[in-house]
Amino acid sequence: MKITEFFKNLPPKHCHKCGEVIEEQHECYHNQCERCLSDLK
């Protein structure tokens, strides 16, 4: 299996707080969605 196939087959990341699917971005290590992160501010 190619490394690119491995990453494409990973399940979507979910918010630790509300369970919503997180739209991942390059170099993103958050475990909460944007809505839950903005509630912290």
DSSP file (Angstrom, degrees, kcal/mol; ACC not computed):
  #  RESIDUE AA STRUCTURE BP1 BP2  ACC     N-H-->O    O-->H-N    N-H-->O    O-->H-N    TCO  KAPPA ALPHA  PHI   PSI    X-CA   Y-CA   Z-CA
    1    1 A M              0   0    0      0, 0.0     2,-0.1     0, 0.0     0, 0.0   0.000 360.0 360.0 360.0 133.4    0.0    0.0    0.0
    2    2 A K     >  -     0   0    0      1,-0.1     4,-1.9     4,-0.0     3,-0.2  -0.443 360.0-120.0 -73.9 151.8    1.3    3.4   -0.9
    3    3 A I  H  > S+     0   0    0      1,-0.2     4,-2.0     2,-0.2     5,-0.2   0.852 114.2  56.2 -61.6 -34.9    1.6    6.0    1.9
    4    4 A T  H  > S+     0   0    0      1,-0.2     4,-2.0     2,-0.2    -1,-0.2   0.882 105.8  50.8 -66.3 -36.6   -0.9    8.3    0.0
    5    5 A E  H  > S+     0   0    0     -3,-0.2     4,-1.7     2,-0.2    -1,-0.2   0.892 106.6  55.8 -65.3 -39.4   -3.5    5.5    0.0
    6    6 A F  H  < S+     0   0    0     -4,-1.9     4,-0.3     1,-0.2     3,-0.2   0.941 110.7  43.0 -57.4 -49.4   -3.0    5.0    3.7
    7    7 A F  H >< S+     0   0    0     -4,-2.0     3,-0.9     1,-0.2    -1,-0.2   0.853 111.4  54.4 -69.2 -34.7   -3.8    8.6    4.5
    8    8 A K  H 3< S+     0   0    0     -4,-2.0    -1,-0.2     1,-0.2    -2,-0.2   0.808 107.4  52.4 -66.8 -28.6   -6.7    8.8    2.0
    9    9 A N  T 3< S+     0   0    0     -4,-1.7    -1,-0.2    -3,-0.2    -2,-0.2   0.455  81.7 112.9 -89.6  -1.2   -8.3    5.8    3.8
   10   10 A L  S <  S-     0   0    0     -3,-0.9     3,-0.1    -4,-0.3    -3,-0.0  -0.451  75.6-108.3 -68.3 143.6   -8.1    7.2    7.3
   11   11 A P        -     0   0    0      0, 0.0    -1,-0.1     0, 0.0    -2,-0.0  -0.329  44.8 -86.9 -68.3 156.4  -11.6    7.9    8.8
   12   12 A P        -     0   0    0      0, 0.0     2,-0.3     0, 0.0    11,-0.1  -0.276  44.5-110.4 -63.1 150.8  -12.6   11.6    9.2
   13   13 A K        -     0   0    0      9,-0.5     9,-3.5    -3,-0.1     2,-0.3  -0.657  33.1-153.2 -83.8 136.6  -11.5   13.4   12.3
   14   14 A H  B     -A   21   0A   0     -2,-0.3     7,-0.2     7,-0.3     6,-0.1  -0.850  24.0 -99.7-113.6 148.0  -14.3   14.3   14.8
   15   15 A C     >  -     0   0    0      5,-3.2     4,-1.1    -2,-0.3    17,-0.3  -0.418  23.9-142.3 -62.7 132.5  -14.5   17.0   17.4
   16   16 A H  T  4 S+     0   0    0     15,-3.6    16,-0.2     1,-0.1    -1,-0.1   0.780  97.3  41.2 -67.2 -27.8  -13.7   15.8   20.8
   17   17 A K  T  4 S+     0   0    0     14,-0.3    -1,-0.1     3,-0.1    15,-0.1   0.923 133.1  10.9 -89.8 -49.8  -16.4   18.0   22.4
   18   18 A C  T  4 S-     0   0    0      2,-0.1    -2,-0.1     0, 0.0    14,-0.1   0.592  90.8-121.8-111.1 -13.4  -19.4   17.9   20.1
   19   19 A G     <  +     0   0    0     -4,-1.1    -3,-0.1     1,-0.3     3,-0.1   0.424  58.2 147.3  88.7  -1.9  -18.6   15.0   17.7
   20   20 A E        -     0   0    0     -6,-0.1    -5,-3.2     1,-0.1    -1,-0.3  -0.374  58.9-100.3 -66.8 145.6  -18.9   17.1   14.5
   21   21 A V  B     -A   14   0A   0     -7,-0.2     2,-0.5     1,-0.1    -7,-0.3  -0.503  38.6-133.5 -67.2 132.1  -16.6   16.1   11.6
   22   22 A I        -     0   0    0     -9,-3.5     2,-1.1    -2,-0.2    -9,-0.5  -0.761   5.6-133.3 -92.1 129.6  -13.5   18.4   11.6
   23   23 A E        -     0   0    0     -2,-0.5     2,-0.1   -11,-0.1    11,-0.0  -0.722  34.6-143.5 -79.0 102.3  -12.5   19.9    8.2
   24   24 A E        -     0   0    0     -2,-1.1     2,-0.3   -11,-0.1     5,-0.0  -0.363  18.1-167.4 -75.8 149.3   -8.8   19.2    8.5
   25   25 A Q    >   -     0   0    0     -2,-0.1     3,-1.5     1,-0.0    -1,-0.0  -0.867  38.2 -72.9-128.2 162.8   -6.1   21.5    7.2
   26   26 A H  T 3  S+     0   0    0     -2,-0.3     3,-0.1     1,-0.3    -1,-0.0  -0.293 119.1   7.1 -55.7 134.7   -2.4   21.2    6.7
   27   27 A E  T 3  S+     0   0    0      1,-0.2     2,-0.6     2,-0.0    -1,-0.3   0.796  93.5 148.1  61.8  31.1   -0.4   21.2    9.9
   28   28 A C    <   +     0   0    0     -3,-1.5    -1,-0.2     1,-0.1    -4,-0.0  -0.869  19.0 165.1-102.0 122.3   -3.7   21.1   12.0
   29   29 A Y        +     0   0    0     -2,-0.6    -1,-0.1    -3,-0.1    -3,-0.0   0.187  30.9 130.3-119.5  14.8   -3.5   19.2   15.3
   30   30 A H        -     0   0    0      1,-0.1    -8,-0.1     2,-0.1    -2,-0.0  -0.314  41.7-163.2 -66.4 152.1   -6.8   20.5   16.9
   31   31 A N  S    S+     0   0    0      2,-0.1   -15,-3.6   -16,-0.0     2,-0.3   0.152  71.7  68.2-118.7  15.5   -9.2   17.9   18.3
   32   32 A Q  S    S-     0   0    0    -17,-0.3   -17,-0.1   -16,-0.2    -2,-0.1  -0.969  83.5-112.7-131.9 150.4  -12.1   20.4   18.4
   33   33 A C     >  -     0   0    0     -2,-0.3     4,-2.3     1,-0.1     5,-0.2  -0.205  36.9-100.7 -73.4 169.8  -14.1   22.0   15.6
   34   34 A E  H  > S+     0   0    0      1,-0.2     4,-2.4     2,-0.2     5,-0.2   0.878 121.5  54.6 -60.3 -39.4  -14.0   25.7   14.9
   35   35 A R  H  > S+     0   0    0      1,-0.2     4,-1.3     2,-0.2    -1,-0.2   0.930 111.4  43.2 -62.3 -46.1  -17.3   26.3   16.7
   36   36 A C  H  > S+     0   0    0      1,-0.2     4,-0.7     2,-0.2    -1,-0.2   0.860 113.2  52.7 -70.0 -34.3  -16.1   24.7   19.9
   37   37 A L  H >X S+     0   0    0     -4,-2.3     3,-0.7     1,-0.2     4,-0.5   0.895 108.0  50.8 -66.0 -38.9  -12.8   26.4   19.7
   38   38 A S  H >< S+     0   0    0     -4,-2.4     3,-0.7     1,-0.2    -1,-0.2   0.791 102.1  61.7 -70.6 -25.8  -14.5   29.8   19.3
   39   39 A D  H 3< S+     0   0    0     -4,-1.3    -1,-0.2     1,-0.2    -2,-0.2   0.761  97.4  60.0 -67.4 -24.0  -16.6   29.1   22.4
   40   40 A L  H <<        0   0    0     -4,-0.7    -1,-0.2    -3,-0.7    -2,-0.2   0.746 360.0 360.0 -74.4 -23.9  -13.4   28.9   24.4
   41   41 A K    <<        0   0    0     -3,-0.7    -1,-0.2    -4,-0.5    -2,-0.2   0.467 360.0 360.0 -80.7 360.0  -12.5   32.5   23.5
